[in-house]
Amino acid sequence: MDKKKDILSRTYLTYVFMCLFALGILYRICVIQFVEGQYWRDKAEAFTTKVEDMEAVRGNIFDANGALLATSLPYYEIAVDINTPGVTEKFYKANRDSLSLLLSNLFGDKSEQEYRKILNHARRDNDRYVLLKRNVSYKDLQTLKTFPIFRKGKRGGLVTLQTNRRERPFQMLGGRTIGMARPGIKPVGLEGAFDSVLTGISGKRLMQKIAGNVWRPINDENEVEPKDGSDLYTTIDINLQDVATHALLKTLLKNGASHGCAILMEVKTGEIKAIANLTKSEDDTASYNESFNYAIGYPTEPGSTFKLASLLAVIDDYNVSLDEKVNVGNGECTYYNKTVKDAHAPESPVLTVQRVFETSSNVGVSKIITKYYAKNPQKFADKLNSFHLNKPLGLSIPGEGIPRIPQTRTKYWSGVTLPQLSYGYESLITPLQTLSLYNAVANDGRMVKPRFVKEIRRNGIVVKHFETEVLIEHIVKKETIRKAKIMLEGVVQNGSGKTLNITAFKVGGKTGTAQIAKTGSRKGSGKTAYGDVGDRTYQASFVGYFPAENPLYTCIVVINSPSNGVYYGAALAGPVFKEIAEKVYSSSLNCIIPINNRTQLITKAPEVITAKSVELMSITNAFAIPAVQIESDKFVRKDKSDSTQLKFTELNLEGLLRKGIMPNLSGLSAKDALFLLENNGMNVRLLGFGSVKKQSVEAGQRFNKGNKIVLTLG
């Protein structure tokens, strides 16, 4: 019995002990869950880590001369761990006031007292990560590293996280062609087409999660360093791009046009040297931007510029003479239920083929084409197809429009299609396709693919070079090309393009004016026709090559929906072509266009000239204008002096801007003003064209990064 009692006592004791132990565990669980829960949750978060991808620096895009068109600038997220062991209480109190003052002066968003309060709270609450500022530039970061406490680096609690932001130094110039590439957005331009080349390979960085769902880097260095993207060297010349954009903008503003484009292409290589696409802003009728690439993505009925294709076809197929007579009557004729009219009464009831083209006679061209192709219209369509007009060019950038040449066995063909097609209706062609055809004529019949990229480089080493690609070796016979050049040069000398009045060199080209139905109906296709008042708009164009003796460049200008009553190609697009051609001829071809045929010297200079000294010295030397030579490469302004010798004063524009003080910008070109202001963080808006006449932020006034400034040009 004694043994039994002893065993039972031990059993009960063990049972009681187990129950007490279980109750103790249950109590501890309750304490951890409900009393200390938040503490342990915060503790767990403090030890949560992850490996995060670090974006590689995207490759740069350069123009043909090495100027930056697009680049990735580093920006930094700045935070502080003011409780790092390297910052003792004594050290903190000795330096916090000066640190707060310097932070306030650098960022300008909070007062010295506010920054001191942020640091004190972080110190008191033992906060290991406090965000101070986002989107800090590299330049400001270097300044930040010299501040008290922060100059100790990581031991001073400075925490930085780099991000990259894509910037275009020249902003609007070529903006749509340079394009963009963002996740979830349809790729645009060169950025989109060469995204995989520019992107590079991401790196890895170990991140730690801290209170407030904030992630901070554990180490100063990345665990795996990213590999930067390759660089893209384009065919664009930013100086010629500037010429094309501002020549186009001037005419769009003057005529209140909806949109327009201009393309400049090198004849032999197909290199696109400039491509401008400007659309009127919806919220500001005096402002234009690059929001759509009309040059490559918007096929329309080309109008009279298409007459070159028609006459190339008939001359090549039937050896038509330029002296062959065409009866145009009074400038009107009818096909079935469709009346074709000339824009102007013909100079004679009978014209030669050459005069039909020079005077842009719709009646004349339609009669020539129907005479030779009426029995076999598909032969005409096939000939146009052979000019590569019925299919895309296969460009290296996305968004190319789909052209259309009607075929006889499709729904697009009717009894009036052949005559209408002959003078530029019932077809859909992009401006770049039209330019490619004219470029082929200038290139003695050799059609080359338009090219936007010259090469890809990685760390300065060429990894891929893009050669000229020939689409068609001979689009027509050599004799046909010879006749085509005679016709094109005749247009400018004796025909619809003679108002161009270019005397320094010869040009071959063609004007074009097309009526566009606002509702989209085709001429003669139903109740709504192009002739209906209030339901039509116009497209004016000019396309040609220069210099005619040895064509080096081709250029097309297309302007849509002018609102000031001027809509003919010669009057609207012609002046843009002329300005581009003359400036390209005088700059790219190292020729000086005579500006003063008199014998006396030009002694009066403009009142205000502000530019880089090297540029002004180049101009004064080229024109043999007496001027005091300047060795430095600073911006300078002409002294107001009665002397016949030009003198210049050096300006400290960059220095003032770096200090946050607005300088006097008068006389600067739009390009120079944009470059200076946007490099110093300002949001710039331009009104008009030319050089700076007025500025909304006055000289001497202080500014902050992100401030807006309006420059009035003239």
Secondary structure by P-SEA (a helix, b strand, c coil): caaaaaaaaaaaaaaaaaaaaaaaaaaaaaaacccaaaaaaaaaaaabbbbbbbbccbbbbbcccccccbbbbbbbbcccccccccccaaaaaacaaaaaaaaaaacccccaaaaaaaaaaaaaaccccccccccccaaaaaaaaaccccccccccbbbbbbbbbbbcccccccccccccccccccccccccccccccccbbbbbbbbbccccbbbbccccccbbbbbbbbbbccccaaaaaaaaaaaaaaaaaacccccbbbbbbcccccccbbbbbbccccccccccccccccccccccccccaaaaaaaaaaaaccccccccccccccccccccbbbbbccccccccccaaaaaaaccaaaaaaaaaacccccaaaaaaaaaaacccccccccccbbbbbbcccccccccccaaaaaaaacccbbbcaaaaaaaaaaaaaccbbbcccccccccccccccccccccccccccccaaaaaaaaaaaaaaaccccccccccccccccbbbbbbbbbcccccccccccccccccccccccccccccccccccbbbbbbbcccccccccccccaaaaaaaaaaaaaaccccccccccccccccccccccccccaaaaaaaaaaacccccccccccbbbbccccccbbbbbbbaaaaaaaaccccccccccaaaaaaaaaaaccccccccccccccccccccccccccbbbbbbcc
